[in-house]
Amino acid sequence: MSTAPSWRELDSATCSIARTMAVLGEPWTVLVVRDLLGGVRRFDDLVAHLGIARTVLSRRLAVLAEAGLVETAEYREPGRRVRHEYRPTAACHDLRPVLLSLMAWGDRHRAGPAGPPVVVRHDGCGAPVELVAECAAGHRLAADDRMRTTPGPGARPAPGADG
């Protein structure tokens, strides 16, 4: 019976976390995504809400657009020039659980003495949203439960690994 390669024997260049961080890892990017998902769509509104430099925001939006997370749509206010609105794509919406996880971690480990600054609630019933990790068989997992990583179809051996 053969054993699956260990984590150290897999090429980290194919890691989905590394690929995701190549898009989201720059300062401000996750906050831009947060605001887009929160309904802030216009450039000047993003600048004002985030307190971000215009040049930095331009670069972050370009990276998000290139990665397929943001689409632009033209709009024109009366008497003004045509401008662009930034709309999150389905891929951007797929990041919502990631942001909720980051928020939950921050609430648990970085909130001030008064507690979390916001609570995300389900529109349908008003209850606070909780993220739940579970396996495909429906077993609920705690953060410290044992899990293992096995190679997926896109895995490849690490350079120099015997395989």
Secondary structure, DSSP 8 states (H G I E B T S, - for coil): ------GGGB-GGG-HHHHHHHHH-STTHHHHHHHHHTT--BHHHHHHHHT--HHHHHHHHHHHHHTTSEEEEEEE-TTS-EEEEEEE-HHHHTTHHHHHHHHHHHHHHT-BTTB-S---B-TTT--B----EE-TT--EE-TTS-------TT--B-TT---
